[in-house]
């Protein structure tokens, strides 16, 4: 019996452990998106004349954070049994 099977038997976890891993991995991009838009809002409040540049950088950062989340969705399927 492998360590993963032992863990599942003792804790009552059934199903894909990869989905639990993705749930934990989704915390990172969620925090990143919050930081991006929080700091972007502060920057807009301080310098409203730079709104176009700030907004463009926010969208670019958001896209990178969400790309990490989408890669995390695919990984349990790639490396799962």
C-alpha distance (Angstrom), angle and dihedral (degrees) to the residues before:
residue distance angle dihedral
X1 . . .
X2 3.79 . .
X3 3.78 124.8 .
X4 3.81 90.5 -107.9
X5 3.80 92.0 53.0
X6 3.80 90.1 47.6
X7 3.80 90.8 50.9
X8 3.80 91.4 48.7
X9 3.81 91.6 48.3
X10 3.80 95.2 48.7
X11 3.81 98.1 43.0
X12 3.78 98.6 36.4
X13 3.81 93.1 -120.6
X14 3.78 111.5 154.8
X15 3.78 128.6 178.7
X16 3.74 131.1 29.3
X17 3.78 116.1 -10.2
X18 3.82 86.1 -165.6
X19 3.79 89.2 71.9
X20 3.80 89.6 55.7
X21 3.79 88.4 50.1
X22 3.78 91.1 51.4
X23 3.78 90.8 50.0
X24 3.78 89.3 55.3
X25 3.81 91.9 43.6
X26 3.82 91.3 52.8
X27 3.80 89.5 66.5
X28 3.82 91.4 74.1
X29 3.82 98.2 56.2
X30 3.80 89.8 41.4
X31 3.78 91.5 56.0
X32 3.81 90.1 43.8
X33 3.80 93.1 53.9
X34 3.79 90.6 48.4
X35 3.78 91.7 51.6
X36 3.81 92.5 47.0
X37 3.78 95.6 52.3
X38 3.80 94.5 37.7
X39 3.77 92.8 53.8
X40 3.80 91.2 40.6
X41 3.79 90.1 55.6
X42 3.80 90.4 50.8
X43 3.80 90.9 48.8
X44 3.81 91.3 50.6
X45 3.79 90.3 50.5
X46 3.80 91.4 51.6
X47 3.81 98.3 42.5
X48 3.80 112.6 18.7
X49 3.82 91.2 170.1
X50 3.83 89.7 67.8
X51 3.80 93.3 55.9
X52 3.81 95.7 121.5
X53 3.79 95.1 52.9
X54 3.80 93.6 42.5
X55 3.80 92.6 48.9
X56 3.82 92.0 48.8
X57 3.81 90.8 51.7
X58 3.81 90.8 47.6
X59 3.79 92.0 53.5
X60 3.81 91.9 47.9
X61 3.80 92.2 49.9
X62 3.80 91.1 46.1
X63 3.81 90.5 52.5
X64 3.82 91.7 52.1
X65 3.81 92.6 48.9
X66 3.78 92.8 48.4
X67 3.81 90.9 47.7
X68 3.80 87.8 59.4
X69 3.80 90.1 51.3
X70 3.81 91.8 49.8
X71 3.79 91.1 49.4
X72 3.81 87.1 52.0
X73 3.81 90.5 54.6
X74 3.81 91.4 55.0
X75 3.81 98.5 44.8
X76 3.85 97.9 75.1
X77 3.81 88.2 54.5
X78 3.80 93.2 47.8
X79 3.80 97.4 46.4
X80 3.82 99.3 27.8
X81 3.76 123.3 106.9
